Amino acid sequence: MNPFATPVLGGVNAAEQFPEGYIDADFTYVYDIILTALQQLRDQAVPIHVDSDFALRAVILSQNTGAFSIRFSDSQGYYLSSGFILSGNFLSGTVPYPYPIFPELLLPAGSRLGIEISDLSNAGNTIQILFRGAKRYHLP
């Protein structure tokens, strides 16, 4: 089963793919940052749009020019890991692959996904991270 795919693609009945009264639409938030040598940034955030909740299903390292470590927190400030995750954990050799968030993390409309990030490359580092998931719209 692909944990960041919609439930219907994982073999779950199409009638049960969304919570009752909601509908999901595939969406990706993009986080771009340029770090200087050994720079550490706290209290960074990806703001969640106010039109819908966001169900985070995977994190993808789209681009980086050096090593870094990162830690995420949910909309209430709770960390998703006990420590920082090394950028190499988002790669298979040199090829990026999705880092699944399972079960999905629901971020309320108007909230944020918190980020702490540190450069480990001792040089400039251009980073792009994709947060894959679905916007969850409430049906009237």
PyMOL CGO cylinders between C-alpha atoms (Angstrom):
from pymol import cmd
from pymol.cgo import CYLINDER

trace = [
    CYLINDER, 0.00, 0.00, 0.00, 1.24, 3.46, -0.86, 0.3, 1, 1, 1, 1, 1, 1,
    CYLINDER, 1.24, 3.46, -0.86, 0.75, 5.46, 2.36, 0.3, 1, 1, 1, 1, 1, 1,
    CYLINDER, 0.75, 5.46, 2.36, 0.62, 8.89, 0.73, 0.3, 1, 1, 1, 1, 1, 1,
    CYLINDER, 0.62, 8.89, 0.73, -1.83, 7.96, -2.03, 0.3, 1, 1, 1, 1, 1, 1,
    CYLINDER, -1.83, 7.96, -2.03, -5.55, 8.48, -1.67, 0.3, 1, 1, 1, 1, 1, 1,
    CYLINDER, -5.55, 8.48, -1.67, -7.28, 5.55, 0.07, 0.3, 1, 1, 1, 1, 1, 1,
    CYLINDER, -7.28, 5.55, 0.07, -9.09, 4.55, -3.13, 0.3, 1, 1, 1, 1, 1, 1,
    CYLINDER, -9.09, 4.55, -3.13, -5.73, 3.93, -4.84, 0.3, 1, 1, 1, 1, 1, 1,
    CYLINDER, -5.73, 3.93, -4.84, -4.80, 1.68, -1.92, 0.3, 1, 1, 1, 1, 1, 1,
    CYLINDER, -4.80, 1.68, -1.92, -7.81, -0.55, -2.54, 0.3, 1, 1, 1, 1, 1, 1,
    CYLINDER, -7.81, -0.55, -2.54, -10.27, 1.08, -0.15, 0.3, 1, 1, 1, 1, 1, 1,
    CYLINDER, -10.27, 1.08, -0.15, -13.85, 1.40, -1.37, 0.3, 1, 1, 1, 1, 1, 1,
    CYLINDER, -13.85, 1.40, -1.37, -14.28, 4.66, -3.34, 0.3, 1, 1, 1, 1, 1, 1,
    CYLINDER, -14.28, 4.66, -3.34, -17.35, 5.56, -1.29, 0.3, 1, 1, 1, 1, 1, 1,
    CYLINDER, -17.35, 5.56, -1.29, -15.12, 5.59, 1.83, 0.3, 1, 1, 1, 1, 1, 1,
    CYLINDER, -15.12, 5.59, 1.83, -12.13, 7.49, 0.44, 0.3, 1, 1, 1, 1, 1, 1,
    CYLINDER, -12.13, 7.49, 0.44, -12.94, 10.77, 2.24, 0.3, 1, 1, 1, 1, 1, 1,
    CYLINDER, -12.94, 10.77, 2.24, -14.42, 11.43, 5.66, 0.3, 1, 1, 1, 1, 1, 1,
    CYLINDER, -14.42, 11.43, 5.66, -18.17, 11.98, 5.45, 0.3, 1, 1, 1, 1, 1, 1,
    CYLINDER, -18.17, 11.98, 5.45, -18.98, 15.56, 4.47, 0.3, 1, 1, 1, 1, 1, 1,
    CYLINDER, -18.98, 15.56, 4.47, -15.53, 16.24, 2.98, 0.3, 1, 1, 1, 1, 1, 1,
    CYLINDER, -15.53, 16.24, 2.98, -13.71, 15.84, -0.31, 0.3, 1, 1, 1, 1, 1, 1,
    CYLINDER, -13.71, 15.84, -0.31, -9.94, 15.66, -0.89, 0.3, 1, 1, 1, 1, 1, 1,
    CYLINDER, -9.94, 15.66, -0.89, -8.04, 17.33, -3.74, 0.3, 1, 1, 1, 1, 1, 1,
    CYLINDER, -8.04, 17.33, -3.74, -4.39, 16.51, -4.41, 0.3, 1, 1, 1, 1, 1, 1,
    CYLINDER, -4.39, 16.51, -4.41, -2.13, 19.41, -3.44, 0.3, 1, 1, 1, 1, 1, 1,
    CYLINDER, -2.13, 19.41, -3.44, 1.54, 20.19, -2.80, 0.3, 1, 1, 1, 1, 1, 1,
    CYLINDER, 1.54, 20.19, -2.80, 2.99, 22.95, -0.64, 0.3, 1, 1, 1, 1, 1, 1,
    CYLINDER, 2.99, 22.95, -0.64, 6.50, 24.09, -1.63, 0.3, 1, 1, 1, 1, 1, 1,
    CYLINDER, 6.50, 24.09, -1.63, 9.11, 25.28, 0.87, 0.3, 1, 1, 1, 1, 1, 1,
    CYLINDER, 9.11, 25.28, 0.87, 12.13, 27.09, -0.64, 0.3, 1, 1, 1, 1, 1, 1,
    CYLINDER, 12.13, 27.09, -0.64, 15.06, 28.25, 1.49, 0.3, 1, 1, 1, 1, 1, 1,
    CYLINDER, 15.06, 28.25, 1.49, 18.66, 29.33, 0.95, 0.3, 1, 1, 1, 1, 1, 1,
    CYLINDER, 18.66, 29.33, 0.95, 20.97, 28.70, 3.91, 0.3, 1, 1, 1, 1, 1, 1,
    CYLINDER, 20.97, 28.70, 3.91, 24.43, 30.16, 4.42, 0.3, 1, 1, 1, 1, 1, 1,
    CYLINDER, 24.43, 30.16, 4.42, 27.28, 28.03, 5.81, 0.3, 1, 1, 1, 1, 1, 1,
    CYLINDER, 27.28, 28.03, 5.81, 26.22, 26.32, 9.06, 0.3, 1, 1, 1, 1, 1, 1,
    CYLINDER, 26.22, 26.32, 9.06, 23.15, 28.56, 9.41, 0.3, 1, 1, 1, 1, 1, 1,
    CYLINDER, 23.15, 28.56, 9.41, 20.42, 27.40, 11.78, 0.3, 1, 1, 1, 1, 1, 1,
    CYLINDER, 20.42, 27.40, 11.78, 16.85, 28.66, 11.44, 0.3, 1, 1, 1, 1, 1, 1,
    CYLINDER, 16.85, 28.66, 11.44, 14.11, 28.13, 14.00, 0.3, 1, 1, 1, 1, 1, 1,
    CYLINDER, 14.11, 28.13, 14.00, 10.44, 29.00, 13.85, 0.3, 1, 1, 1, 1, 1, 1,
    CYLINDER, 10.44, 29.00, 13.85, 10.16, 28.67, 10.07, 0.3, 1, 1, 1, 1, 1, 1,
    CYLINDER, 10.16, 28.67, 10.07, 6.73, 27.75, 8.75, 0.3, 1, 1, 1, 1, 1, 1,
    CYLINDER, 6.73, 27.75, 8.75, 4.70, 26.69, 5.77, 0.3, 1, 1, 1, 1, 1, 1,
    CYLINDER, 4.70, 26.69, 5.77, 1.34, 28.47, 6.16, 0.3, 1, 1, 1, 1, 1, 1,
    CYLINDER, 1.34, 28.47, 6.16, -1.73, 26.37, 5.41, 0.3, 1, 1, 1, 1, 1, 1,
    CYLINDER, -1.73, 26.37, 5.41, -4.31, 28.08, 3.21, 0.3, 1, 1, 1, 1, 1, 1,
    CYLINDER, -4.31, 28.08, 3.21, -7.48, 29.25, 4.92, 0.3, 1, 1, 1, 1, 1, 1,
    CYLINDER, -7.48, 29.25, 4.92, -9.83, 27.65, 2.36, 0.3, 1, 1, 1, 1, 1, 1,
    CYLINDER, -9.83, 27.65, 2.36, -9.31, 24.05, 3.52, 0.3, 1, 1, 1, 1, 1, 1,
    CYLINDER, -9.31, 24.05, 3.52, -7.55, 21.70, 5.91, 0.3, 1, 1, 1, 1, 1, 1,
    CYLINDER, -7.55, 21.70, 5.91, -4.43, 19.93, 4.62, 0.3, 1, 1, 1, 1, 1, 1,
    CYLINDER, -4.43, 19.93, 4.62, -3.77, 16.20, 4.99, 0.3, 1, 1, 1, 1, 1, 1,
    CYLINDER, -3.77, 16.20, 4.99, 0.03, 15.78, 4.85, 0.3, 1, 1, 1, 1, 1, 1,
    CYLINDER, 0.03, 15.78, 4.85, 0.96, 12.39, 3.37, 0.3, 1, 1, 1, 1, 1, 1,
    CYLINDER, 0.96, 12.39, 3.37, 4.61, 12.70, 2.28, 0.3, 1, 1, 1, 1, 1, 1,
    CYLINDER, 4.61, 12.70, 2.28, 7.68, 14.92, 2.33, 0.3, 1, 1, 1, 1, 1, 1,
    CYLINDER, 7.68, 14.92, 2.33, 9.91, 15.05, -0.76, 0.3, 1, 1, 1, 1, 1, 1,
    CYLINDER, 9.91, 15.05, -0.76, 13.34, 16.64, -0.97, 0.3, 1, 1, 1, 1, 1, 1,
    CYLINDER, 13.34, 16.64, -0.97, 13.11, 18.17, -4.43, 0.3, 1, 1, 1, 1, 1, 1,
    CYLINDER, 13.11, 18.17, -4.43, 16.44, 20.01, -4.48, 0.3, 1, 1, 1, 1, 1, 1,
    CYLINDER, 16.44, 20.01, -4.48, 19.45, 20.57, -2.25, 0.3, 1, 1, 1, 1, 1, 1,
    CYLINDER, 19.45, 20.57, -2.25, 23.06, 21.57, -2.80, 0.3, 1, 1, 1, 1, 1, 1,
    CYLINDER, 23.06, 21.57, -2.80, 24.45, 20.21, 0.47, 0.3, 1, 1, 1, 1, 1, 1,
    CYLINDER, 24.45, 20.21, 0.47, 23.69, 18.30, 3.64, 0.3, 1, 1, 1, 1, 1, 1,
    CYLINDER, 23.69, 18.30, 3.64, 21.27, 19.65, 6.23, 0.3, 1, 1, 1, 1, 1, 1,
    CYLINDER, 21.27, 19.65, 6.23, 19.11, 18.50, 9.12, 0.3, 1, 1, 1, 1, 1, 1,
    CYLINDER, 19.11, 18.50, 9.12, 15.46, 19.34, 9.64, 0.3, 1, 1, 1, 1, 1, 1,
    CYLINDER, 15.46, 19.34, 9.64, 12.67, 18.87, 12.17, 0.3, 1, 1, 1, 1, 1, 1,
    CYLINDER, 12.67, 18.87, 12.17, 8.94, 19.43, 11.66, 0.3, 1, 1, 1, 1, 1, 1,
    CYLINDER, 8.94, 19.43, 11.66, 6.17, 20.35, 14.08, 0.3, 1, 1, 1, 1, 1, 1,
    CYLINDER, 6.17, 20.35, 14.08, 2.41, 20.24, 13.71, 0.3, 1, 1, 1, 1, 1, 1,
    CYLINDER, 2.41, 20.24, 13.71, -0.02, 23.15, 13.98, 0.3, 1, 1, 1, 1, 1, 1,
    CYLINDER, -0.02, 23.15, 13.98, 0.08, 23.01, 17.80, 0.3, 1, 1, 1, 1, 1, 1,
    CYLINDER, 0.08, 23.01, 17.80, 3.88, 22.96, 18.03, 0.3, 1, 1, 1, 1, 1, 1,
    CYLINDER, 3.88, 22.96, 18.03, 4.33, 19.24, 18.70, 0.3, 1, 1, 1, 1, 1, 1,
    CYLINDER, 4.33, 19.24, 18.70, 7.42, 17.81, 17.00, 0.3, 1, 1, 1, 1, 1, 1,
    CYLINDER, 7.42, 17.81, 17.00, 6.91, 14.94, 14.56, 0.3, 1, 1, 1, 1, 1, 1,
    CYLINDER, 6.91, 14.94, 14.56, 10.27, 13.39, 15.52, 0.3, 1, 1, 1, 1, 1, 1,
    CYLINDER, 10.27, 13.39, 15.52, 12.35, 13.30, 18.70, 0.3, 1, 1, 1, 1, 1, 1,
    CYLINDER, 12.35, 13.30, 18.70, 15.33, 14.84, 16.90, 0.3, 1, 1, 1, 1, 1, 1,
    CYLINDER, 15.33, 14.84, 16.90, 16.49, 16.32, 13.64, 0.3, 1, 1, 1, 1, 1, 1,
    CYLINDER, 16.49, 16.32, 13.64, 16.25, 14.23, 10.46, 0.3, 1, 1, 1, 1, 1, 1,
    CYLINDER, 16.25, 14.23, 10.46, 19.33, 14.21, 8.23, 0.3, 1, 1, 1, 1, 1, 1,
    CYLINDER, 19.33, 14.21, 8.23, 18.77, 15.16, 4.59, 0.3, 1, 1, 1, 1, 1, 1,
    CYLINDER, 18.77, 15.16, 4.59, 20.27, 11.83, 3.50, 0.3, 1, 1, 1, 1, 1, 1,
    CYLINDER, 20.27, 11.83, 3.50, 17.15, 10.10, 4.89, 0.3, 1, 1, 1, 1, 1, 1,
    CYLINDER, 17.15, 10.10, 4.89, 15.15, 11.66, 2.07, 0.3, 1, 1, 1, 1, 1, 1,
    CYLINDER, 15.15, 11.66, 2.07, 17.43, 10.09, -0.57, 0.3, 1, 1, 1, 1, 1, 1,
    CYLINDER, 17.43, 10.09, -0.57, 18.12, 6.67, -2.00, 0.3, 1, 1, 1, 1, 1, 1,
    CYLINDER, 18.12, 6.67, -2.00, 21.74, 7.10, -3.00, 0.3, 1, 1, 1, 1, 1, 1,
    CYLINDER, 21.74, 7.10, -3.00, 21.47, 10.46, -4.74, 0.3, 1, 1, 1, 1, 1, 1,
    CYLINDER, 21.47, 10.46, -4.74, 17.86, 10.08, -5.89, 0.3, 1, 1, 1, 1, 1, 1,
    CYLINDER, 17.86, 10.08, -5.89, 15.10, 11.73, -3.80, 0.3, 1, 1, 1, 1, 1, 1,
    CYLINDER, 15.10, 11.73, -3.80, 12.12, 9.61, -2.84, 0.3, 1, 1, 1, 1, 1, 1,
    CYLINDER, 12.12, 9.61, -2.84, 8.94, 10.35, -0.87, 0.3, 1, 1, 1, 1, 1, 1,
    CYLINDER, 8.94, 10.35, -0.87, 9.25, 10.20, 2.90, 0.3, 1, 1, 1, 1, 1, 1,
    CYLINDER, 9.25, 10.20, 2.90, 5.77, 8.95, 3.89, 0.3, 1, 1, 1, 1, 1, 1,
    CYLINDER, 5.77, 8.95, 3.89, 3.80, 10.44, 6.75, 0.3, 1, 1, 1, 1, 1, 1,
    CYLINDER, 3.80, 10.44, 6.75, 1.55, 7.61, 7.86, 0.3, 1, 1, 1, 1, 1, 1,
    CYLINDER, 1.55, 7.61, 7.86, -1.05, 7.96, 9.13, 0.3, 1, 1, 1, 1, 1, 1,
    CYLINDER, -1.05, 7.96, 9.13, -1.58, 11.30, 7.43, 0.3, 1, 1, 1, 1, 1, 1,
    CYLINDER, -1.58, 11.30, 7.43, -1.18, 14.45, 9.51, 0.3, 1, 1, 1, 1, 1, 1,
    CYLINDER, -1.18, 14.45, 9.51, -4.21, 16.74, 9.37, 0.3, 1, 1, 1, 1, 1, 1,
    CYLINDER, -4.21, 16.74, 9.37, -3.31, 20.45, 9.58, 0.3, 1, 1, 1, 1, 1, 1,
    CYLINDER, -3.31, 20.45, 9.58, -6.31, 22.75, 10.11, 0.3, 1, 1, 1, 1, 1, 1,
    CYLINDER, -6.31, 22.75, 10.11, -7.11, 25.58, 7.69, 0.3, 1, 1, 1, 1, 1, 1,
    CYLINDER, -7.11, 25.58, 7.69, -5.16, 28.72, 8.53, 0.3, 1, 1, 1, 1, 1, 1,
    CYLINDER, -5.16, 28.72, 8.53, -2.61, 26.88, 10.66, 0.3, 1, 1, 1, 1, 1, 1,
    CYLINDER, -2.61, 26.88, 10.66, 1.03, 26.13, 9.85, 0.3, 1, 1, 1, 1, 1, 1,
    CYLINDER, 1.03, 26.13, 9.85, 3.58, 23.36, 9.51, 0.3, 1, 1, 1, 1, 1, 1,
    CYLINDER, 3.58, 23.36, 9.51, 6.55, 24.32, 11.66, 0.3, 1, 1, 1, 1, 1, 1,
    CYLINDER, 6.55, 24.32, 11.66, 10.15, 23.83, 10.50, 0.3, 1, 1, 1, 1, 1, 1,
    CYLINDER, 10.15, 23.83, 10.50, 13.56, 23.99, 12.15, 0.3, 1, 1, 1, 1, 1, 1,
    CYLINDER, 13.56, 23.99, 12.15, 16.46, 23.60, 9.72, 0.3, 1, 1, 1, 1, 1, 1,
    CYLINDER, 16.46, 23.60, 9.72, 20.26, 23.59, 10.02, 0.3, 1, 1, 1, 1, 1, 1,
    CYLINDER, 20.26, 23.59, 10.02, 22.92, 23.56, 7.31, 0.3, 1, 1, 1, 1, 1, 1,
    CYLINDER, 22.92, 23.56, 7.31, 25.59, 20.88, 7.73, 0.3, 1, 1, 1, 1, 1, 1,
    CYLINDER, 25.59, 20.88, 7.73, 27.51, 21.46, 4.50, 0.3, 1, 1, 1, 1, 1, 1,
    CYLINDER, 27.51, 21.46, 4.50, 29.67, 24.41, 5.65, 0.3, 1, 1, 1, 1, 1, 1,
    CYLINDER, 29.67, 24.41, 5.65, 28.76, 26.12, 2.36, 0.3, 1, 1, 1, 1, 1, 1,
    CYLINDER, 28.76, 26.12, 2.36, 25.72, 27.81, 0.84, 0.3, 1, 1, 1, 1, 1, 1,
    CYLINDER, 25.72, 27.81, 0.84, 22.77, 25.46, 0.51, 0.3, 1, 1, 1, 1, 1, 1,
    CYLINDER, 22.77, 25.46, 0.51, 19.73, 25.93, -1.73, 0.3, 1, 1, 1, 1, 1, 1,
    CYLINDER, 19.73, 25.93, -1.73, 16.87, 23.67, -0.63, 0.3, 1, 1, 1, 1, 1, 1,
    CYLINDER, 16.87, 23.67, -0.63, 13.38, 22.93, -1.95, 0.3, 1, 1, 1, 1, 1, 1,
    CYLINDER, 13.38, 22.93, -1.95, 11.06, 20.63, -0.03, 0.3, 1, 1, 1, 1, 1, 1,
    CYLINDER, 11.06, 20.63, -0.03, 7.65, 19.47, -1.24, 0.3, 1, 1, 1, 1, 1, 1,
    CYLINDER, 7.65, 19.47, -1.24, 4.85, 18.63, 1.18, 0.3, 1, 1, 1, 1, 1, 1,
    CYLINDER, 4.85, 18.63, 1.18, 2.51, 16.26, -0.69, 0.3, 1, 1, 1, 1, 1, 1,
    CYLINDER, 2.51, 16.26, -0.69, -0.98, 15.53, 0.41, 0.3, 1, 1, 1, 1, 1, 1,
    CYLINDER, -0.98, 15.53, 0.41, -4.53, 16.71, -0.11, 0.3, 1, 1, 1, 1, 1, 1,
    CYLINDER, -4.53, 16.71, -0.11, -6.58, 19.77, 0.59, 0.3, 1, 1, 1, 1, 1, 1,
    CYLINDER, -6.58, 19.77, 0.59, -9.63, 18.58, 2.52, 0.3, 1, 1, 1, 1, 1, 1,
    CYLINDER, -9.63, 18.58, 2.52, -12.67, 20.68, 1.66, 0.3, 1, 1, 1, 1, 1, 1,
    CYLINDER, -12.67, 20.68, 1.66, -15.82, 20.66, 3.78, 0.3, 1, 1, 1, 1, 1, 1,
    CYLINDER, -15.82, 20.66, 3.78, -18.91, 20.05, 1.66, 0.3, 1, 1, 1, 1, 1, 1,
    CYLINDER, -18.91, 20.05, 1.66, -21.88, 22.35, 2.31, 0.3, 1, 1, 1, 1, 1, 1,
]
cmd.load_cgo(trace, "trace")
